[in-house]
Amino acid sequence: MTIPVLELKDVTKTYAISQGMFRPKATLTAVGGVSLTVARGEVHALVGESGSGKSTLAKMLLGLTKPTSGEIRIDGVPIADTDRREVARRIQPVFQDPYSSLNPRKSVADLIALPLVAHKIGTPADRQKRVAEMLDAVGLPRRVIDAYPGQMSGGQRQRVAIARALVMKPDVLICDEPTSALDVSVQAQILNLLMELRREFRLTYFFISHNLAVVEHLADRVAVMYLGRIVEERSREALFERAGHPYSRALLDCVLTPDPSLGMPDAGITGAFPNPIAPPPGCTFHPRCPRAADRCRVTPPGPVPVADGFAACHFAA
């Protein structure tokens, strides 16, 4: 049996939230009981609304915050038992905003070489050579090596951020909305670059996005997150052909179509996003679900097997 490069087992992250001087603290469950496996070489996408817990999960995968409970493994070894430097070497992030993820006072050479310096890898000459190789890999001319982020476009900055992430030769890239802060004309270039780099460096991507059109283009498998929990996880083909959870279907119905005669999409979701401190009983999606029945308001649904995955819905079958 092949060991997955990343494995999450019932991972939960909670925070104590102050409600005022004379009230007890409330518990916010940012991530609740998430279990996932990511196979080596695949693109595993995580989608959901803002506030659903996607970025919190990414921070735990990167070792930036510890789970309250549960376990995260890399190649079968718990991250909690792995040296933090080793985790950083094997799992690297590409953040959403290249304008804030790069230090404006450092040159491109210093930014890309920073992980090598932090891990004390190579001589200055070795690092300079590696930086030049990374510039070539991400499609930047070597003349920008002494430039600063403020002298570059958004697309160029994101290429620098990707080069910095790759310089350690990681196994996994955590891509947290890597194109959403860029101009539409540049987004496709960065996405195509990521796919080329995946093949060249044999990378595994954990790709966080709210853009279903991007996910359909890139992903091998897709997990749908709602209020801190995975409500559906399947292959891309199965999910886009026939989503098993009403929330997944609603997200797909929100995708804009290039046909102007169809007008604006109607997702059919009613109500506002619930308060994560006081989530609804039963199925947490039931106040917004057009198919909610009495048992949805009382009994939380478990994972129901569907084609190539599962959906946490009483009516998934």
N, C-alpha and C positions, 0 to 999 in steps of 0.2 A: 504493500500500500504506500502510495506517494504521500509524504508529509507535506501539508500546505505551508507555504512560506509565511503566511500570517494566519493565526487562529484566535478567535475570541470566544470565550466560554462564559456565558451569563455575566457579562461585564456591566456593572452599575456604577454610576457616579452621582452622588447626592451632595447638596450644599445646604447649610443652615442659614436661613434668611431671617434677618431681623424684621419684626413687625411693629416695632415701637418699644418704648421704655417699659411699659407695664404689660406687655403681651409676650407669651413664650415664642421662641423662634420656630418658624415653619420650615419644613423640609421640602426642598425643590429637587425633584429627580430629573436631572439633565439627561442622563442615559439610564435606561432601565432594562436590565436583563438581556443585553444584546449578545447573540451568538452568531458568528459568521466564520467562514473559511475562505481564504484567498489563495488560489493555486498559483504556483510560480509561472510567470510569463503572461498572466491574464490582466485585463483591465476590469477591475471590479468597481462599479459606480455606486455612489450613495446619493440618493436624491430625497428632497423634502423641502418644506417651507422653511423660511427663516425662523429660528427658535426651536427647531425640532431636535437639536442636539448633535448635528453633524460635526460642527467644529470642535465640540467637547470630545467627541469620539476620536477625532484626528489628533488632538493634543495627547490623549492617552496612548495612541499608537506611536507617537513620537517620543513618549516618555517624559513629556513636559508636565503632566499631571498624573497622579496615581489613581487607579480605580478604587472606589469605596469597597467593592467586592468583585469577585470574578477574576478571571485570568486571561492575560494576553500572551501568546506564544509566538516566537519567530523561529521557524524551522524546528518546531517541537520543543524549544527551550523557553521557559517562562521569562518574559522581559524583566520581571522583578528580580530574577536570579542572574541577570546579565549585566555586565559592567555598562554604565551609562555611555561611555565613549564608544563601546562596541555597538550599542543600539543606534547611536548617532551615525556611526560609520555605515551601518547597513540600511537604515531608514532615514531618508532625507525629505524635507518639505519644499514645495513650491507654493508660495503664498498667493493670495488673491491680488494684492496691490503692490506692484513693483515700485511704486512711488514711495511707499513707507517701509518696505522690507529691505531696502538697500540704504546703507549709511551714506548720506550725500557728501561726507567729508573724506571718503576713501575712493581711490581710483579703482577702475575696473580690475586691474591686476591684483590689487590688495583684496578686493571683495571676493574674487574667485579663489584666491589662494588662502583665504582666511581659515577654512576647515583644515587645510594641510598644516598651517601654522599652529592651530589649536591642538591638533593631534601629533604635532612634532614629526611630521612625515617629510622626508627628503631634505636636501640642501636647498638654499635659495635658487641655485641654478636649476635643480630638478623641478622646483615649484614653478619657476618661470616657464620652463618647457611644457609642463602640464597645463598651465594656464593658456598658453598658445594653442595647445591641442584642443582644449575645451572651446575656445573661441571658434576654431575651425568647425568643431562638431555642431555648434548651435548656429552657424551661418553668420558670424560677425567678422568683419575684417580685422586683422591684427593691429591696424593703426589705432583702434579705439582702446588699446590696452592701457594707455595713460589718461584716458578720458574719465570724467566724473559723471555720476548719474544725472545731474542737472543739465548736462550737455547732450543727453540722449533722449530719443523718443520713448514712448511707453512700451512699444514692441521690443525695442532694443534693450530696455531695462529688464523686461521679463526674460529675454534671452540670456542676459547676464545672470539673473537669478537661477535659471535652469542650469547654466554652466557651473555655478557655485554648488548646486545640489549634486551635480554629476561628478565633480572633481574627486570625490572620495570613492568613486565606483560602487555606489550602493546597490542593494538588491531591490529595494522598494522605494518608489517616489509617492509621497502623499501630496496629491494635487488638490488644493483647496480653492475651488473656483478660479483656476489660473488664468482665465481669459475675460472674466466679467468686468474688470476695470479697464479693459482695452477698447479701442475703437473697433467697430464691427469689421472694418476692412482689414484689421490686423489679426482678429481672432482666428480666422481660418488658417493663417500662416503659422501661428503658434500651435494650433491643434495638429496641423500636418507635421510640424517639427517634432512634437511629442511622439507621434506615431513612428516617425523615422528613427528617433532615438531609441524607442522601445525595441525595434528590430535590431538596431546596431549594437546596443549594449545589453540586450536580453533582459529588459527591465520588467518589473511588475508595478502596475499603477493602482493605487486606491484613489479613485477620482471622485471628488465631491462637487456636486453641481445642482443647480435648480433648473438648468436648461436641458429639457428633454430632447431637443433636437441634437444637441452636442452629444448627449449620452447615447442616443440611437446610432450616431456615427462612430463612436469610439468603443463602447463597452462590450465586454463579453458576458458579464453578469451584472444584474442591477438589484440593489437593496433599496426599498422605499421606507423612509423613516418618518414617523409621526409621533410627536410628543414624547420623544426619547426612546421609542420602541420601533423595532423592525416589523412592519405590518405585511410586507411581502418581499420575497427574495427569489429570483428566478433568472433564467437566461434572458438575454436581451430579446431574442426572437419571440420567446413565449410571452414575455411581459407586453411587448408592443403589439403582438397579435391579439391577445385577449387577457387583459389584466384581471386578476382574481379578486382584488380588494377594491371597494368603492373609492377609496382615497387615491389609489393608483390610477383608476380610470379617470377620476377628476383631474389629476395632474396631466394626463395625456390629452384630455379634452381642452386643456388650457393652451396647448401648443398652437401658435399662430400658423395659419396656412397661407401660402402665397396666392391663393385664389381669392380675389377681392369680392367675388359674388357671394362668398360664404359668410362675410361679415365677421364680427368679433366672436370668438368662441365663448360658449357658456358651459362652465364646469358643473353647474348644478349644485355647488356647495352652498349651504345656507349657514348663517350665523358666523360669529367671529372665532378666531383661534382661541381655545380655552385657556384658562389660567393654569399654568403648569404647577403652581403651588397647591391648587385644589382641583385636580383633574376630575372629569366626570366619572361616575361609577360605571361598571360594566365595560363595554367597549368604549374607549376614550373618544372615538370618532362619531359615536352615535348621535350627538346633538347636531351634527352637520351632515349626517348621512341621509340621502333620500330613500334608502331601503331599510332604515332602522325599524326593528320590531321590538316587542316587549322584552324578549330575552336579551337583546343587545344592551338594554338599559340596566341590566342586573348582572349578567354573567360575562366576564371577560373571555373573549374567544381565544382558543389555543391555535397553534399552527396546523392548518389543514393542508395535506398534500395536494398539490396541483401539478400540472405538467412542468417538469424540470425545476421544481422548487416547492415553496409553500406560500400560503396567504393566511393571515390571522383574521379570519372573518367567518361568522357562522354560516354564511351563504356561499362561501368560496367554491364548494364542490358543485 
